[in-house]
């Protein structure tokens, strides 16, 4: 199968969130399964050309926009640990700037930038004479590839048999723009924009809605999230649109690249370990505490270490964590470690907490990839009390590293973490429903009761570490959807 993956971010070249990770591992897994794929993404101004060995190609493509034609130089590189080609669309006007989206409010010209990117996907494939069986669009940024496929390229010899799949990583971002300019840029007439049309939503052009309605199939990043976005406010207003396409909407869990996240081979952690040598996890905890300036005499105290690696936002439940953490530290003999950045009020609070309560608190504001691995290896418990979580990856990393997750029952967290039962020896973590201080205190207390039952805790760790949340499993599920779409075509 020939697959084009179009994405605004791809790890390791440009990353703002989990979309980059998924875009970076799926094509490698498809290649290993015998399929041919290529990636199309922007060439942002802050991509490290030398580090990632980007090379300019002797190729310039013409991209129709409005009543004129624009041009883009193409650069190429190879996805690390694979032979998958990555093609970068260079545009001084649209992408030669710092940042991907222009957070927090977005660049004012994001409609132009992403219409251009979506149209360039087809012109590049044509220039390469690449005939795709499937185009996979990701979130609103490349959603316009779906209407383009059915409107502008339906009779093109390379694309007449191509199916389009729209993947939704986060329903919170729709790509809502002024319709007249955006459709003009897309060379789609305003006669296609009317109340309840596939482009219209509350009087504006909704890019994600267009992607959903024009796609042959729609995926999202977990089975539970596929239900939540249809039947709750997690759909952010598009619930009825998703219900209309419910028969073509499939939840596929994101996966973990175990070449990167595996305590047996991870060179970022202090001591490697497996399910047969889980006791070596304690050596990682010891070294982590020692390097965090915990006195030798205190390191040996049997105090469970609760870890978090996260953006500091309300979505991740940090309003409740902030209100609960000092109480938890006073009633339970625990240590708490946090690596993250985000809202200034949260950053300031946790800096102050660390000054007041070190060495019970071990907090680093910012992000450090190596440290995130070390926290997973050191932590006994990993906390993810998210308000909503389309899929989540950190709970999957934690499972692999035997850091027992405590999660709120939502989205992908509910699909990957299962309540541990000490009597039956089943399950791999602890879940709660109501996001408030009392619920958080209660679930941590429940986990600590098991922690001090060493045989039961060891069983929970082994259950966690043997859970299969691999990228390969996720990639196979996408291939099944692609085949389904092709049969429907």
C-alpha positions as CSV (number, residue, x, y, z in Angstrom):
1,X,0.0,0.0,0.0
2,X,1.2,3.5,-0.8
3,X,0.5,6.0,2.0
4,X,0.9,9.8,2.2
5,X,0.9,11.1,5.8
6,X,0.3,14.9,5.9
7,X,1.0,16.6,9.3
8,X,1.9,20.0,10.7
9,X,4.4,18.4,13.1
10,X,6.5,15.2,13.0
11,X,9.0,14.0,15.6
12,X,11.9,14.6,15.7
13,X,11.8,17.6,13.3
14,X,9.1,19.7,14.8
15,X,7.0,18.9,17.9
16,X,4.3,20.7,19.9
17,X,2.5,17.6,21.2
18,X,1.5,14.0,20.7
19,X,0.6,14.5,17.0
20,X,4.3,14.7,16.3
21,X,5.0,11.4,18.0
22,X,2.3,9.6,16.1
23,X,3.4,11.1,12.8
24,X,6.9,10.0,13.5
25,X,6.3,6.4,14.4
26,X,3.5,5.3,12.1
27,X,5.4,5.4,8.8
28,X,8.3,3.5,10.3
29,X,6.0,0.7,11.4
30,X,4.2,0.7,8.1
31,X,7.6,0.3,6.4
32,X,8.5,-2.6,8.6
33,X,5.1,-4.2,7.7
34,X,5.9,-4.0,4.0
35,X,4.2,-0.8,3.0
36,X,5.5,2.3,1.3
37,X,4.9,5.7,2.8
38,X,6.1,9.3,2.6
39,X,5.6,12.2,5.0
40,X,4.7,15.8,4.0
41,X,5.3,18.6,6.5
42,X,6.3,22.3,6.5
43,X,9.9,23.4,6.7
44,X,9.7,25.7,9.7
45,X,12.3,28.3,10.3
46,X,13.5,26.7,13.6
47,X,14.1,23.2,12.2
48,X,17.7,22.3,12.7
49,X,18.7,21.6,9.1
50,X,22.2,20.3,9.9
51,X,21.2,18.2,12.9
52,X,18.5,16.4,10.9
53,X,20.4,16.4,7.6
54,X,17.8,18.2,5.5
55,X,18.8,18.6,1.9
56,X,17.3,20.9,-0.8
57,X,16.0,18.9,-3.7
58,X,16.2,20.0,-7.3
59,X,12.4,20.3,-7.2
60,X,10.1,23.3,-7.1
61,X,6.3,22.7,-7.1
62,X,3.6,25.1,-8.2
63,X,0.7,25.4,-5.7
64,X,-2.6,26.9,-7.0
65,X,-3.9,29.5,-4.5
66,X,-6.9,31.7,-5.3
67,X,-6.5,33.3,-8.7
68,X,-2.7,32.9,-8.8
69,X,0.0,30.3,-8.4
70,X,2.6,30.1,-5.6
71,X,5.8,28.1,-5.5
72,X,7.6,26.0,-3.0
73,X,11.1,24.6,-2.8
74,X,11.2,21.0,-1.6
75,X,13.7,19.7,1.0
76,X,14.0,16.1,2.0
77,X,15.3,14.0,4.9
78,X,14.8,10.5,6.2
79,X,12.9,9.6,9.2
80,X,15.4,8.3,11.8
81,X,15.8,4.5,12.0
82,X,14.0,4.0,8.7
83,X,14.2,4.7,5.0
84,X,10.9,6.6,5.1
85,X,11.3,9.9,3.1
86,X,10.2,13.1,4.7
87,X,9.4,16.0,2.3
88,X,9.5,19.6,3.7
89,X,7.5,22.4,2.0
90,X,9.5,25.6,2.1
91,X,7.7,28.9,2.0
92,X,9.2,32.1,3.2
93,X,5.8,33.6,3.6
94,X,4.1,30.8,5.5
95,X,6.6,28.7,7.3
96,X,10.0,30.5,7.7
97,X,9.1,31.7,11.2
98,X,9.5,30.5,14.8
99,X,6.9,28.1,16.0
100,X,4.3,25.9,14.4
101,X,0.9,27.3,15.2
102,X,1.6,30.7,16.8
103,X,0.3,29.9,20.3
104,X,-1.6,30.8,22.3
105,X,-4.0,32.5,19.8
106,X,-2.5,31.2,16.5
107,X,-0.9,33.0,13.7
108,X,-3.4,35.4,11.9
109,X,-2.7,33.7,8.6
110,X,-3.1,30.1,9.6
111,X,-5.9,29.7,7.1
112,X,-3.6,30.6,4.3
113,X,-0.7,28.5,5.7
114,X,-2.7,25.3,6.0
115,X,-4.6,25.7,2.8
116,X,-1.3,26.0,1.1
117,X,0.2,23.0,2.9
118,X,-2.8,20.8,2.1
119,X,-2.8,21.8,-1.6
120,X,1.0,21.3,-1.7
121,X,0.5,17.6,-0.6
122,X,-1.1,16.8,-4.0
123,X,1.3,18.8,-6.1
124,X,4.3,17.2,-4.4
125,X,2.9,13.7,-4.9
126,X,2.3,14.5,-8.5
127,X,5.8,15.8,-9.0
128,X,7.2,12.7,-7.4
129,X,4.8,10.5,-9.5
130,X,3.7,8.9,-6.3
131,X,0.3,7.3,-6.6
132,X,-1.2,7.0,-3.0
133,X,-3.7,4.5,-2.0
134,X,-4.4,6.5,1.1
135,X,-3.9,10.1,2.3
136,X,-3.9,10.4,6.1
137,X,-4.7,14.0,7.2
138,X,-4.0,14.9,10.9
139,X,-6.1,17.4,12.8
140,X,-7.4,20.6,11.2
141,X,-4.0,21.7,9.8
142,X,-4.2,19.2,6.9
143,X,-7.9,18.6,6.9
144,X,-8.3,20.5,3.6
145,X,-6.7,17.6,1.9
146,X,-10.0,15.8,2.3
147,X,-12.2,18.2,0.2
148,X,-9.3,18.8,-2.2
149,X,-9.1,15.0,-2.9
150,X,-12.9,14.9,-3.7
151,X,-13.1,18.3,-5.5
152,X,-9.9,19.2,-7.3
153,X,-8.1,15.8,-7.7
154,X,-10.9,13.3,-8.2
155,X,-10.2,12.9,-11.9
156,X,-6.4,13.1,-11.6
157,X,-4.8,9.8,-12.8
158,X,-2.7,9.5,-9.6
159,X,-5.6,10.2,-7.2
160,X,-8.8,8.9,-8.7
161,X,-8.5,5.7,-6.6
162,X,-7.1,7.4,-3.5
163,X,-9.1,7.3,-0.3
164,X,-8.9,9.9,2.4
165,X,-8.7,9.3,6.2
166,X,-9.1,12.1,8.6
167,X,-7.4,11.6,12.0
168,X,-8.5,13.6,15.0
169,X,-5.9,14.0,17.8
170,X,-7.7,16.7,19.8
171,X,-11.2,17.9,19.1
172,X,-10.5,21.2,20.9
173,X,-8.9,22.7,17.8
174,X,-11.2,23.1,14.8
175,X,-9.5,25.6,12.5
176,X,-12.3,28.1,12.4
177,X,-11.8,30.9,9.8
178,X,-13.5,33.5,7.8
179,X,-15.2,31.6,4.9
180,X,-14.9,33.9,1.9
181,X,-11.2,34.4,1.9
182,X,-10.4,30.8,2.9
183,X,-12.6,29.2,0.2
184,X,-11.2,31.7,-2.4
185,X,-7.7,30.6,-1.5
186,X,-8.8,26.9,-1.7
187,X,-10.5,27.6,-5.1
188,X,-13.8,26.4,-3.9
189,X,-16.8,28.5,-4.7
190,X,-18.9,30.3,-2.1
191,X,-21.9,28.3,-3.4
192,X,-20.5,25.5,-1.4
193,X,-20.9,27.5,1.8
194,X,-24.4,27.7,3.2
195,X,-26.2,26.8,6.5
196,X,-25.5,23.1,7.4
197,X,-23.1,22.6,4.5
198,X,-20.0,20.5,4.9
199,X,-17.9,23.6,5.3
200,X,-20.2,25.7,7.5
201,X,-20.4,25.8,11.3
202,X,-22.2,28.7,13.1
203,X,-21.6,31.0,10.2
204,X,-17.8,30.3,10.0
205,X,-15.7,28.0,8.0
206,X,-14.8,25.0,10.1
207,X,-11.8,23.2,8.7
208,X,-12.0,20.1,10.9
209,X,-15.7,19.7,10.0
210,X,-14.9,19.7,6.3
211,X,-12.2,17.1,6.9
212,X,-14.6,14.9,8.8
213,X,-17.4,15.2,6.2
214,X,-15.2,14.7,3.1
215,X,-13.1,11.8,4.5
216,X,-13.8,8.2,3.6
217,X,-13.0,7.2,7.2
218,X,-12.3,9.1,10.4
219,X,-10.0,8.0,13.2
220,X,-9.3,9.3,16.6
221,X,-6.8,8.3,19.2
222,X,-8.7,6.0,21.5
223,X,-11.9,4.0,21.6
224,X,-13.2,5.9,24.7
225,X,-12.4,9.3,23.1
226,X,-14.4,8.2,20.0
227,X,-17.4,7.9,22.3
228,X,-16.8,11.0,24.3
229,X,-16.5,13.3,21.3
230,X,-19.9,12.0,20.1
231,X,-21.9,12.1,23.3
232,X,-20.3,14.8,25.6
233,X,-18.9,18.3,25.5
234,X,-15.6,16.7,24.5
235,X,-17.0,17.1,20.9
236,X,-16.7,20.9,21.3
237,X,-19.9,21.4,19.4
238,X,-19.3,18.9,16.6
239,X,-21.1,16.0,18.3
240,X,-23.9,15.9,15.7
241,X,-21.4,16.0,12.9
242,X,-19.6,13.1,14.4
243,X,-22.8,11.2,15.1
244,X,-23.7,11.7,11.4
245,X,-20.4,9.9,10.5
246,X,-20.4,7.5,13.4
247,X,-20.4,4.4,11.2
248,X,-17.0,5.6,9.8
249,X,-15.4,6.8,13.0
250,X,-12.9,4.5,14.7
251,X,-10.9,4.9,17.8
252,X,-7.3,3.7,17.5
253,X,-5.0,3.9,20.5
254,X,-1.8,5.7,20.0
255,X,1.2,3.5,20.5
256,X,4.7,3.7,22.1
257,X,7.9,3.4,20.3
258,X,9.6,0.8,22.5
259,X,12.9,1.4,20.8
260,X,12.8,4.7,22.7
261,X,10.8,3.8,25.7
262,X,12.0,0.5,27.2
263,X,13.8,0.2,30.6
264,X,15.7,-2.8,29.3
265,X,17.5,-0.7,26.7
266,X,17.0,2.9,27.6
267,X,20.4,4.6,27.8
268,X,18.9,7.7,29.6
269,X,18.2,5.9,32.8
270,X,20.7,4.9,35.5
271,X,20.2,1.1,35.6
272,X,18.4,-1.0,33.0
273,X,15.8,-3.6,34.2
274,X,13.2,-6.0,33.0
275,X,10.1,-7.8,34.4
276,X,12.6,-10.4,35.7
277,X,14.8,-7.8,37.4
278,X,12.2,-5.2,38.6
279,X,14.1,-4.8,41.9
280,X,16.7,-2.8,39.9
281,X,14.1,-0.1,39.5
282,X,14.9,0.8,43.1
283,X,18.5,1.5,42.0
284,X,17.1,4.1,39.6
285,X,15.1,5.6,42.4
286,X,18.1,5.7,44.7
287,X,20.3,7.5,42.1
288,X,17.5,9.9,41.2
289,X,17.0,10.9,44.8
290,X,20.8,11.2,45.4
291,X,21.2,13.5,42.4
292,X,18.2,15.5,43.6
293,X,20.1,16.3,46.8
294,X,18.2,14.0,49.1
295,X,20.5,13.2,52.1
296,X,21.8,9.6,52.1
297,X,20.2,9.0,55.5
298,X,16.7,9.9,54.1
299,X,17.0,8.0,50.8
300,X,16.5,4.6,52.4
301,X,13.2,5.6,54.0
302,X,10.5,3.5,52.4
303,X,8.6,6.5,51.0
304,X,6.9,5.9,47.6
305,X,7.8,8.4,44.9
306,X,4.9,9.9,43.0
307,X,5.9,11.4,39.6
308,X,4.4,13.7,37.0
309,X,5.7,14.8,33.7
310,X,3.2,17.2,32.1
311,X,2.2,20.5,30.8
312,X,1.0,22.6,33.8
313,X,-2.6,23.3,32.7
314,X,-6.2,22.9,34.0
315,X,-6.7,20.2,31.3
316,X,-4.1,18.1,33.1
317,X,-5.8,18.6,36.4
318,X,-3.2,20.9,38.0
319,X,-5.8,23.1,39.7
320,X,-6.8,20.0,41.8
321,X,-3.1,18.8,42.2
322,X,-2.2,22.3,43.5
323,X,-5.0,22.2,46.0
324,X,-4.3,18.7,47.2
325,X,-0.5,18.2,47.1
326,X,0.4,19.8,50.4
327,X,-2.4,18.0,52.2
328,X,-1.2,14.7,50.7
329,X,2.4,15.4,51.7
330,X,1.2,15.9,55.3
331,X,-1.0,12.9,55.7
332,X,1.0,10.4,53.7
333,X,4.7,9.5,53.9
334,X,5.4,10.2,50.2
335,X,7.7,12.1,47.9
336,X,6.5,14.1,44.9
337,X,8.5,14.8,41.7
338,X,7.3,17.0,38.9
339,X,8.8,18.0,35.5
340,X,6.8,20.4,33.5
341,X,6.0,23.9,32.4
342,X,2.9,25.8,31.4
343,X,0.7,28.3,33.2
344,X,2.7,30.9,35.1
345,X,0.6,30.6,38.3
346,X,1.3,26.9,38.4
347,X,5.0,27.4,37.7
348,X,5.3,29.9,40.5
349,X,3.3,27.8,42.9
350,X,5.4,24.6,42.4
351,X,8.7,26.6,42.6
352,X,7.6,27.9,45.9
353,X,6.4,24.5,47.1
354,X,9.8,23.1,46.2
355,X,11.6,25.7,48.3
356,X,9.4,25.0,51.3
357,X,9.2,21.2,51.1
358,X,12.4,19.9,49.6
359,X,13.4,17.1,49.8
360,X,9.9,15.7,50.0
361,X,9.3,17.6,46.7
362,X,11.7,17.3,43.8
363,X,10.4,19.8,41.2
364,X,11.9,21.0,37.9
365,X,10.1,23.7,35.9
366,X,10.9,23.3,32.2
367,X,11.4,20.2,30.0
368,X,14.2,17.8,29.8
369,X,13.8,14.6,27.7
370,X,16.5,12.6,29.5
371,X,15.0,13.6,32.9
372,X,11.5,12.5,31.8
373,X,12.9,9.0,31.2
374,X,14.6,9.1,34.6
375,X,11.4,10.0,36.4
376,X,9.6,7.1,34.8
377,X,12.4,4.8,35.9
378,X,12.5,6.2,39.4
379,X,8.8,6.7,40.2
380,X,6.8,4.1,42.1
381,X,3.5,5.8,41.0
382,X,2.8,8.1,38.1
383,X,-0.1,10.6,38.4
384,X,-2.3,11.7,35.5
385,X,-5.5,13.3,36.8
386,X,-6.6,14.8,33.4
387,X,-9.9,16.5,32.9
388,X,-9.8,15.0,29.4
389,X,-7.1,13.0,27.6
390,X,-7.8,12.0,24.0
391,X,-5.2,9.2,24.3
392,X,-2.2,10.1,26.5
393,X,1.2,8.6,26.1
394,X,2.8,9.1,29.6
395,X,0.6,6.5,31.2
396,X,1.8,4.1,28.6
397,X,5.4,5.0,29.2
398,X,4.8,4.6,32.9
399,X,3.3,1.1,32.5
400,X,6.4,0.0,30.6
401,X,8.6,1.3,33.3
402,X,6.6,-0.2,36.1
403,X,5.6,3.2,37.5
404,X,2.0,2.3,38.5
405,X,-0.3,4.9,37.0
406,X,-3.1,6.7,38.9
407,X,-5.4,8.2,36.3
408,X,-8.8,9.7,35.9
409,X,-11.2,7.5,33.9
410,X,-11.3,9.4,30.6
411,X,-10.3,9.0,27.0
412,X,-7.2,6.8,26.4
413,X,-6.5,6.6,30.1
414,X,-9.6,4.5,30.5
415,X,-8.5,2.3,27.6
416,X,-5.0,1.5,28.9
417,X,-5.1,1.6,32.7
418,X,-7.2,-1.1,34.6
419,X,-7.9,-1.2,38.3
420,X,-5.5,-3.4,40.2
421,X,-7.1,-6.0,42.4
422,X,-4.7,-7.4,45.0
423,X,-6.8,-10.5,45.6
424,X,-7.0,-11.6,41.9
425,X,-3.7,-10.1,40.9
426,X,-5.3,-8.5,37.9
427,X,-5.0,-4.9,36.6
428,X,-2.2,-2.5,36.2
429,X,-3.1,0.8,37.9
430,X,-5.7,2.8,39.8
431,X,-8.6,4.9,38.5
432,X,-11.0,7.6,39.8
433,X,-13.9,9.5,38.3
434,X,-14.6,12.8,40.0
435,X,-11.8,15.4,39.6
436,X,-11.7,16.9,43.1
437,X,-9.3,16.9,46.1
438,X,-11.2,14.2,48.0
439,X,-11.2,11.8,45.1
440,X,-7.5,12.4,44.5
441,X,-6.7,11.8,48.2
442,X,-8.8,8.6,48.2
443,X,-7.3,7.0,45.1
444,X,-3.7,7.8,46.3
445,X,-4.6,6.2,49.6
446,X,-5.9,3.1,47.8
447,X,-2.7,2.8,45.9
448,X,-0.5,3.2,48.9
449,X,-2.4,0.4,50.7
450,X,-1.2,-1.9,47.9
451,X,2.3,-0.4,47.8
452,X,3.0,-1.6,51.3
453,X,1.9,-5.1,50.3
454,X,5.2,-5.8,48.4
455,X,4.1,-9.1,46.7
456,X,1.0,-7.4,45.4
457,X,2.9,-4.4,44.2
458,X,5.4,-6.5,42.4
459,X,2.5,-8.2,40.6
460,X,1.0,-4.9,39.6
461,X,4.4,-3.8,38.3
462,X,4.8,-6.9,36.2
463,X,1.2,-6.6,34.8
464,X,2.0,-3.0,33.9
465,X,5.3,-3.8,32.2
466,X,3.9,-6.6,30.1
467,X,1.0,-4.5,28.7
468,X,1.2,-4.2,24.9
469,X,0.8,-0.6,23.8
470,X,3.3,-0.8,21.0
471,X,3.5,1.4,17.9
472,X,3.3,-1.7,15.8
473,X,-0.1,-2.6,17.2
474,X,-1.3,0.9,16.5
475,X,0.1,0.8,13.0
476,X,-1.7,-2.4,12.2
477,X,-5.0,-0.9,13.3
478,X,-4.5,2.0,10.9
479,X,-3.8,-0.4,8.1
480,X,-7.1,-2.2,8.8
481,X,-9.0,1.1,8.5
482,X,-7.2,2.0,5.3
483,X,-8.2,-1.4,3.8
484,X,-11.8,-0.8,5.0
485,X,-11.8,2.6,3.3
486,X,-10.5,1.1,0.1
487,X,-13.1,-1.6,0.0
488,X,-15.8,1.0,0.6
489,X,-14.4,3.1,-2.3
